[in-house]
Each structure stands twice: as C-alpha cells, then as structure tokens.
Amino acid sequence: MGAIIGTIIFGAVIGVLARIVLPGKQAYGWIVTVVLGIGGALIGYWLSSVLGVRDTPGIDWIRWIISVAAAAVLSFAFTAITKRGKATDRA
C-alpha cells in the first residue's frame, strides 16, 4: 500500500514539474496531471534503465529529469489530442 501511495505522490510531483516546464496553459485538472506524471515517471525509469543509468546515492537527478521530460511529452500529446478532438466537434 505504501508503494502505491508513494507512486501517486511521485507522479503528482513529476506531473506538476512537467506542467511548469511546458509553455502556455494546459486545460486539464489535477487527476490528469497525476496520471500523466505517473506515466512519465514509469517511462522515465524504464528509459533510464535502458540508457544504463545506475543507482546513485542520494537523489537520482538524471532519472528525475528523464521522468519530467517524459511527462512533458505525454502532457503535450494529451493536449494536442484533446484540442484536435474539440476542434472537430465544432466543424
């Protein structure tokens, strides 16, 4: 249970950092932010292991940076997909 709560908290932090990195306003709420953050964290951890990033004592800055970048890409994609869907509804 602690791992699930930790993942949610970590995802929330990563999601918020990804929203800060992206320019402009993202038109979605905090639940989507957490979900995209969790997705970015999972992708970031997977990518860092593929790239050969080893465990380091203290904070793993490289994993955090990769996770935030992955969450930013997911956020950008989510925004692009949902905007495109709304634009076609009006036409």
TIKELUM-116068 format. One line per field, with one value per residue: chain; residue in three letters; residue number from 1; y, z, x of N, C-alpha, C in turn. Coordinates in pm, whole numbers, plus 50000, padded with zeros to 5 digits. Atoms other than C-alpha are relative to their C-alpha. Example, Ala and Ser with C-alpha at 12.3 -4.5 7.8 and 13.67 -1.06 7.14 Angstrom:
2
ch	[A;A]
aa	[Ala;Ser]
i	[1;2]
nyy	[49881;49881]
nzz	[50000;49994]
nxx	[50089;49918]
cayy	[49550;49894]
cazz	[50780;50714]
caxx	[51230;51367]
cyy	[50120;50109]
czz	[50000;50073]
cxx	[50090;49923]
! end
This chain:
91
ch	[A;A;A;A;A;A;A;A;A;A;A;A;A;A;A;A;A;A;A;A;A;A;A;A;A;A;A;A;A;A;A;A;A;A;A;A;A;A;A;A;A;A;A;A;A;A;A;A;A;A;A;A;A;A;A;A;A;A;A;A;A;A;A;A;A;A;A;A;A;A;A;A;A;A;A;A;A;A;A;A;A;A;A;A;A;A;A;A;A;A;A]
aa	[Met;Gly;Ala;Ile;Ile;Gly;Thr;Ile;Ile;Phe;Gly;Ala;Val;Ile;Gly;Val;Leu;Ala;Arg;Ile;Val;Leu;Pro;Gly;Lys;Gln;Ala;Tyr;Gly;Trp;Ile;Val;Thr;Val;Val;Leu;Gly;Ile;Gly;Gly;Ala;Leu;Ile;Gly;Tyr;Trp;Leu;Ser;Ser;Val;Leu;Gly;Val;Arg;Asp;Thr;Pro;Gly;Ile;Asp;Trp;Ile;Arg;Trp;Ile;Ile;Ser;Val;Ala;Ala;Ala;Ala;Val;Leu;Ser;Phe;Ala;Phe;Thr;Ala;Ile;Thr;Lys;Arg;Gly;Lys;Ala;Thr;Asp;Arg;Ala]
i	[1;2;3;4;5;6;7;8;9;10;11;12;13;14;15;16;17;18;19;20;21;22;23;24;25;26;27;28;29;30;31;32;33;34;35;36;37;38;39;40;41;42;43;44;45;46;47;48;49;50;51;52;53;54;55;56;57;58;59;60;61;62;63;64;65;66;67;68;69;70;71;72;73;74;75;76;77;78;79;80;81;82;83;84;85;86;87;88;89;90;91]
nyy	[49881;49885;49979;49936;49861;49937;49981;49891;49874;49978;49962;49863;49908;50003;49936;49855;49950;50003;49887;49878;49997;49971;49864;49988;50058;50132;49997;50121;49988;50060;50147;50026;49965;50112;50117;49975;50003;50141;50055;49946;50061;50138;49995;49947;50103;50100;49943;49987;50133;50033;49919;50044;49915;50083;49942;49915;49961;49870;49978;50037;49885;50038;50064;49896;49919;50083;50018;49874;49985;50095;49949;49883;50051;50053;49886;49935;50089;49998;49871;49998;50091;49949;49880;50043;50056;49891;49923;50074;49998;49873;49990]
nzz	[50000;49996;50133;50084;49956;50043;50145;50026;49960;50097;50126;49987;50008;50137;50083;49978;50061;50146;50037;49987;50110;50126;50012;50019;49900;50030;49961;49934;49855;49922;50016;50123;49970;49925;50088;50095;49922;49974;50128;50028;49906;50043;50124;49965;49935;50101;50091;49932;49991;50136;50027;49913;49882;49880;49872;49936;49865;50000;50100;50137;50081;50141;50010;49984;50123;50105;49965;50027;50145;50051;49961;50084;50133;49985;49982;50131;50085;49949;50037;50145;50035;49953;50077;50133;49984;49981;50124;50095;49954;50042;50147]
nxx	[50083;49910;49943;50102;50010;49877;50007;50094;49935;49892;50064;50052;49886;49949;50102;49996;49876;50017;50086;49921;49904;50070;50052;50144;50090;50053;50141;50047;49996;49893;50000;49925;49861;49941;49992;49891;49876;49968;49955;49868;49904;49976;49922;49868;49922;49970;49900;49871;49938;49957;49881;49892;49983;49987;50045;49902;50042;50067;50104;49964;50039;50018;50132;50101;50003;50061;50142;50070;50005;50100;50133;50026;50039;50136;50090;50012;50079;50137;50059;50019;50109;50129;50033;50041;50135;50095;50008;50082;50139;50062;50010]
cayy	[50000;50235;50181;50282;50599;50678;50631;50864;51131;51091;51108;51425;51592;51482;51592;51937;51981;51879;52139;52404;52311;52335;52680;52800;52670;52306;52267;51967;51907;51762;51398;51404;51576;51293;51022;51182;51226;50859;50763;50992;50851;50494;50578;50779;50496;50249;50480;50544;50170;50124;50406;50240;50495;50329;50378;50658;50755;51043;51191;51040;51368;51201;50983;51284;51486;51198;51142;51510;51516;51204;51351;51675;51479;51293;51622;51779;51476;51473;51843;51803;51507;51668;52000;51822;51635;51958;52130;51852;51866;52230;52175]
cazz	[50000;50077;49730;49567;49775;49704;49331;49338;49526;49295;48991;49123;49168;48825;48666;48825;48721;48365;48357;48478;48203;47926;47794;47792;47982;47992;48004;48232;48603;48879;48824;48467;48592;48838;48581;48323;48594;48690;48324;48279;48589;48469;48122;48273;48497;48210;47976;48236;48281;47901;47885;48162;48438;48760;49110;49284;49649;49721;49462;49113;48920;48580;48642;48763;48453;48221;48407;48386;48015;47952;48145;47946;47621;47747;47852;47515;47336;47560;47499;47123;47108;47319;47132;46799;46925;47033;46704;46502;46720;46620;46247]
caxx	[50000;50288;50434;50106;50080;50445;50389;50089;50284;50586;50355;50193;50531;50653;50323;50338;50701;50610;50331;50576;50823;50562;50478;50119;49820;49724;49347;49315;49281;49490;49381;49510;49825;49888;49811;50042;50305;50285;50311;50608;50777;50730;50858;51144;51254;51231;51426;51694;51747;51766;52023;52225;52172;52286;52151;52328;52334;52100;51870;51878;51873;51909;51602;51404;51498;51409;51081;50984;51072;50862;50568;50603;50586;50279;50121;50193;50047;49739;49678;49725;49486;49215;49238;49210;48903;48734;48815;48648;48337;48277;48321]
cyy	[50126;50031;50071;50148;50078;50028;50114;50135;50035;50044;50141;50102;50007;50070;50151;50060;50002;50115;50132;50016;50040;50145;49998;49931;49864;49993;49865;50013;49921;49848;49962;50033;49887;49878;50017;49999;49858;49933;50047;49941;49857;49995;50048;49896;49890;50050;50011;49865;49954;50075;49964;50089;49910;50070;50080;50030;50139;50007;49963;50110;49962;49934;50102;50082;49922;49981;50126;50021;49906;50046;50123;49958;49942;50112;50072;49917;50001;50129;50007;49911;50056;50128;49963;49944;50108;50081;49928;49999;50127;50007;49925]
czz	[50000;49865;49908;50035;49957;49851;49964;50034;49901;49866;50003;49987;49857;49906;50014;49939;49847;49953;50011;49882;49868;49995;49981;50110;49952;50057;50053;50149;50066;49986;49875;50020;50073;49911;49898;50070;50032;49873;49963;50089;49959;49873;50030;50066;49902;49906;50066;50015;49863;49966;50092;50119;50124;50122;50061;50141;49995;49892;49861;49905;49855;49981;50014;49872;49887;50026;49971;49849;49939;50034;49918;49860;50006;50013;49869;49908;50043;49960;49850;49958;50043;49929;49862;50006;50015;49872;49898;50042;49952;49850;49944]
cxx	[50087;50062;49902;49987;50125;50002;49906;50063;50111;49942;49945;50112;50054;49901;50000;50126;49990;49912;50075;50095;49933;49952;49849;49922;49952;49859;49953;50028;50111;50004;50078;50147;50070;50017;50113;50136;50043;50050;50140;50106;50032;50084;50142;50089;50039;50110;50137;50068;50049;50129;50117;50027;49998;49942;50113;49955;49937;49894;50052;49953;49974;49864;49888;49987;49934;49851;49919;49988;49896;49859;49964;49957;49860;49898;49977;49911;49853;49929;49972;49882;49865;49961;49950;49860;49896;49983;49911;49855;49928;49976;49882]
! end
